[in-house]
Amino acid sequence: MMRKLLKKLVVLLWALALGFAVGTFVSRRKASEASSSQILLPTAFSTEGNSLPLVQDTGYTVWNEAESPNYYRVVGPAVVGQWPQAGTVVYGPLDELGRATGAVAHVTYDSMTAGRARDRESLADVTPTGWGHNQEVDIAMPDGNIYHGQLFNRSHLVAKSLGGDDEAHNLITATRTQNVGANVVGYDGGMAYGEGLARDWLERHREGTVYYSAVPVFEGDELVARSVLVDLRSSDGSLDQRIEVYNAAKGFDIDYAAGSFSTTGGDAVSDEAKEAETNVDANERMVVVTGSGKAYHHDESCKGLTEARSMEWVTLSEAEAMGRHPCGICGG
């Protein structure tokens, strides 16, 4: 009897030891896999049926100058869907109103450099919803400077420098400040904030990749987006942000339903004011300069401004006083 009990006890102890060993192995394997998942890329999705792997969170907040002087706010960690194939951008189809619905990119160092090198296509014939009410205005910046130029830009969801194209599915009508923020060198804002983070990370980690998605947020049937939600996450997880970019401009009330605008006091910018702006003395016409460039440009879509991190409209005499010369591409 005693011998049988001892045999059963030995078998039980072996079983417990074996179970512990297996459990430890499985736990360590799972921990290893969890750690690896932080640096391995997710499985790419299928593009069949024009599916777009975006997280459709359509909430937005109203721009508050005191809280977001550079026209963006960091919401929190990125909300990431499925990753496209490395080096590609996938675009959502235009909706029934013709509005862009979003884009998601899996940006590599090579796709970034190819985007930078690609010639900028003319946007003259691209009319995103709400386009057609543009005028030259003055926008006060946080540093006390004044931006003088067109209120609205054709703003890319995925920038050319991240591999985005120049088609309607990648463009929205947006304020100059939505596009570049406070327009100050070294102080990227608006869409340029997230774009700069992605480019800077890829410059430092050329073997890595970045998930980058941008979803314009419309209210109801309005033709102009209130905000753009940008999600970006690097393949090692060190870059991980959701950003809300505001489609607003200090001193102006935007009619998001139509794309028109008025000054904050309620006065619409008149056709007479626009005509007066275009009849400025030739020596005081407005040109575009950058913080570090040596030339001035007559058109902010000039290929010579492809890599510009910020731009400013100044008078021709001011540009000449800075020692700037006419651009060899657009002629200044």
C-alpha positions in Angstrom: 0.0 0.0 0.0 2.7 2.4 1.0 4.7 1.7 -2.1 1.7 2.4 -4.3 1.1 5.8 -2.5 4.8 6.7 -3.1 4.5 5.9 -6.8 1.4 8.0 -7.1 3.1 10.9 -5.3 6.2 10.7 -7.6 3.9 10.7 -10.7 2.0 13.7 -9.3 5.2 15.6 -8.6 6.5 14.9 -12.1 3.2 16.1 -13.6 3.4 19.3 -11.6 7.0 19.9 -12.6 6.2 19.3 -16.3 3.2 21.6 -16.2 5.2 24.4 -14.6 7.9 24.1 -17.2 5.4 24.2 -20.1 3.6 27.1 -18.5 6.8 29.0 -18.1 7.8 28.3 -21.7 4.4 29.5 -23.1 4.5 32.7 -20.9 8.0 33.5 -22.1 7.0 32.8 -25.7 4.0 35.1 -25.4 6.1 37.8 -23.7 8.6 37.5 -26.5 6.0 37.8 -29.2 4.4 40.8 -27.5 7.8 42.5 -27.4 8.5 41.7 -31.0 5.1 43.1 -32.1 6.3 46.5 -31.0 8.9 46.5 -33.8 7.5 44.1 -36.5 5.1 45.6 -39.0 1.5 44.6 -39.0 0.1 42.4 -41.8 -0.7 44.5 -44.8 -4.4 44.7 -45.7 -6.1 43.8 -49.0 -7.1 46.7 -51.3 -9.9 44.7 -53.0 -13.1 46.6 -53.2 -11.4 50.0 -52.6 -11.5 49.4 -48.8 -9.7 52.0 -46.8 -8.1 50.9 -43.5 -8.9 54.1 -41.6 -10.3 54.4 -38.1 -13.4 56.5 -38.8 -13.5 58.7 -35.7 -15.3 61.8 -36.9 -15.3 63.9 -33.7 -13.7 67.4 -33.8 -13.3 70.3 -31.4 -13.5 74.1 -32.1 -10.2 75.9 -32.5 -9.1 77.9 -29.4 -6.3 80.3 -30.1 -5.0 80.3 -26.5 -4.8 76.6 -26.4 -3.6 75.9 -29.9 -1.9 79.0 -31.3 -0.2 76.9 -34.0 -3.5 75.4 -35.2 -3.1 71.8 -34.0 -3.4 69.9 -30.8 -2.0 66.5 -29.7 -5.1 64.4 -28.8 -3.2 61.3 -27.6 -1.7 58.1 -28.9 -2.4 57.2 -32.6 -5.5 55.3 -33.5 -4.1 52.9 -36.1 -6.0 50.7 -38.6 -4.4 48.2 -40.9 -1.1 49.2 -42.6 -1.0 49.4 -46.4 1.9 47.8 -48.3 5.2 49.5 -47.4 5.8 52.6 -49.6 2.2 53.0 -50.8 -0.7 55.4 -50.1 -4.3 54.3 -50.3 -7.0 56.9 -50.8 -10.7 56.8 -49.9 -13.1 57.5 -52.8 -14.8 60.9 -53.1 -18.2 60.8 -51.3 -21.5 61.7 -52.9 -20.8 65.4 -52.4 -17.3 65.1 -54.1 -15.5 65.5 -50.8 -12.2 63.7 -50.0 -12.8 61.0 -47.4 -9.3 60.2 -46.2 -5.9 58.7 -47.0 -3.5 56.3 -45.3 0.2 55.9 -46.1 2.9 53.4 -45.1 5.8 55.7 -45.5 9.4 54.4 -46.1 12.6 56.4 -46.4 12.6 55.6 -50.1 9.0 56.6 -50.7 9.7 59.9 -48.8 12.7 60.7 -50.9 10.8 59.8 -54.1 8.0 62.1 -53.1 10.4 64.9 -52.4 12.0 64.4 -55.8 8.8 64.2 -57.8 7.9 67.3 -59.8 5.0 69.2 -58.2 1.9 69.0 -60.5 -0.2 72.0 -61.3 -3.2 72.2 -59.0 -4.9 74.9 -61.1 -7.6 72.6 -62.4 -8.2 70.8 -59.1 -11.2 72.2 -57.2 -11.8 70.5 -53.9 -15.3 71.1 -52.4 -15.8 74.6 -51.1 -13.1 76.1 -53.4 -13.8 79.3 -55.4 -14.1 82.0 -52.7 -10.4 82.7 -52.3 -8.9 86.2 -51.7 -5.7 87.7 -50.4 -5.9 88.6 -46.7 -3.8 89.5 -43.7 -3.6 86.9 -40.9 -2.0 87.9 -37.6 0.5 85.3 -36.4 1.5 84.5 -32.8 4.9 86.1 -33.1 3.4 89.4 -34.2 4.1 89.0 -37.9 1.5 89.3 -40.5 0.9 86.7 -43.2 -0.3 88.3 -46.4 -1.6 86.0 -49.2 -4.4 83.8 -50.2 -6.6 82.7 -47.3 -7.3 79.2 -48.7 -4.8 76.6 -49.9 -5.4 73.3 -51.6 -4.2 71.3 -48.6 -2.9 67.8 -49.0 -4.0 65.0 -46.7 -0.8 63.1 -47.4 2.0 65.6 -48.3 4.0 65.2 -51.5 7.1 64.8 -49.3 5.4 61.7 -47.8 4.5 60.2 -51.1 1.0 61.8 -51.6 -0.3 62.7 -55.0 -1.9 65.9 -56.3 -5.4 64.5 -57.1 -8.8 65.5 -55.7 -9.0 62.5 -53.4 -5.9 63.9 -51.5 -6.9 67.6 -51.4 -9.3 69.7 -49.3 -10.0 73.4 -49.2 -8.2 74.7 -46.1 -6.8 77.9 -44.6 -3.2 78.8 -45.0 -2.8 78.3 -41.2 -4.3 74.9 -41.4 -1.7 74.0 -44.0 1.4 75.4 -42.2 0.3 76.9 -38.9 2.0 80.0 -37.6 4.3 80.3 -40.6 7.4 80.6 -38.5 10.7 78.8 -39.4 11.5 76.1 -36.9 7.9 76.2 -35.4 5.9 73.8 -37.7 2.2 74.0 -37.2 -1.0 72.9 -38.9 -0.5 69.9 -41.1 3.2 70.7 -41.3 3.6 69.6 -37.7 2.8 65.9 -38.2 4.5 65.9 -41.6 7.7 67.2 -40.0 7.6 64.6 -37.3 7.3 61.8 -39.8 10.1 63.1 -42.1 12.5 63.8 -39.1 11.9 60.3 -37.7 12.6 58.6 -41.1 15.8 60.7 -41.5 17.0 59.2 -38.2 15.7 55.7 -38.8 16.1 54.9 -42.5 15.3 51.2 -42.1 12.0 51.9 -40.3 8.6 53.0 -41.6 5.8 55.3 -40.5 2.0 54.8 -40.5 0.4 58.1 -41.5 -3.3 58.6 -41.9 -5.3 61.8 -42.4 -9.1 62.0 -42.2 -11.0 65.3 -42.9 -13.9 65.9 -40.5 -17.0 67.4 -42.0 -20.2 68.4 -40.2 -23.3 67.2 -42.0 -23.3 68.2 -45.7 -20.7 71.0 -45.3 -18.2 71.3 -48.1 -15.3 72.5 -46.1 -13.7 70.3 -43.3 -13.7 71.6 -39.7 -10.6 69.7 -38.8 -8.3 66.9 -40.0 -7.4 64.0 -37.7 -3.9 62.8 -38.3 -2.6 59.5 -36.9 1.1 58.6 -37.1 3.0 55.8 -35.6 6.6 54.7 -36.3 7.4 51.0 -36.7 9.3 51.0 -33.4 6.4 52.8 -31.5 8.6 55.7 -30.4 6.5 58.1 -32.6 2.9 57.6 -31.6 0.4 60.6 -31.9 -3.1 61.5 -32.9 -3.2 65.1 -33.9 -6.2 67.4 -34.6 -5.4 70.1 -37.2 -7.8 73.0 -37.2 -9.2 74.5 -40.4 -9.4 78.1 -39.1 -7.6 81.4 -39.3 -7.4 84.2 -36.7 -9.6 87.1 -37.6 -11.9 85.2 -40.0 -15.2 83.4 -39.7 -15.3 80.5 -42.2 -18.6 79.5 -43.8 -17.9 75.7 -43.8 -21.1 75.0 -45.7 -20.0 77.0 -48.8 -16.3 77.9 -48.4 -16.8 81.7 -48.2 -15.6 83.8 -45.3 -15.9 87.1 -43.5 -13.9 89.0 -41.0 -14.5 88.2 -37.3 -16.5 91.3 -37.0 -18.9 89.9 -39.5 -17.9 92.0 -42.6 -17.5 90.0 -45.7 -14.4 90.6 -47.7 -15.7 92.6 -50.6 -14.9 92.3 -54.3 -13.8 96.0 -54.1 -11.2 95.1 -51.5 -9.9 92.3 -53.7 -9.7 94.6 -56.7 -7.8 97.2 -54.7 -5.4 94.4 -53.6 -4.7 93.5 -57.2 -4.1 97.2 -58.2 -1.2 97.7 -55.9 1.7 99.6 -57.3 4.1 97.3 -59.2 7.0 98.0 -56.8 4.8 96.9 -53.9 3.4 93.7 -55.4 3.5 90.7 -53.1 6.1 87.9 -53.4 6.8 84.7 -51.5 10.0 84.2 -49.4 11.2 81.5 -47.1 13.2 81.7 -43.9 16.5 80.6 -45.4 16.1 80.8 -49.2 17.9 83.4 -51.4 15.2 83.9 -53.9 11.7 85.4 -54.0 8.8 83.8 -55.9 5.6 85.1 -57.4 3.7 81.8 -56.9 3.7 79.6 -53.7 3.2 76.5 -55.9 6.6 77.1 -57.6 8.7 74.0 -57.8 11.5 75.9 -56.1 9.4 75.9 -52.9 8.9 72.1 -52.8 11.1 71.7 -49.7 10.1 74.9 -48.0 9.2 74.4 -44.3 7.6 77.8 -44.1 6.7 80.7 -46.5 5.8 84.3 -46.0 4.2 86.9 -48.4 6.2 90.2 -48.3 6.3 93.2 -50.7 8.8 93.1 -53.5 10.7 96.0 -52.0 10.9 94.1 -48.7 12.2 91.0 -50.5 14.8 93.1 -52.3 15.8 94.7 -49.0 16.5 91.2 -47.7 18.9 90.7 -50.6 16.6 88.2 -52.3 16.7 87.7 -56.1 14.1 86.5 -58.6 13.5 82.8 -58.6 15.1 81.1 -61.6 12.1 78.8 -62.1 9.0 81.1 -61.7 10.9 84.3 -62.3 9.9 85.9 -59.0 
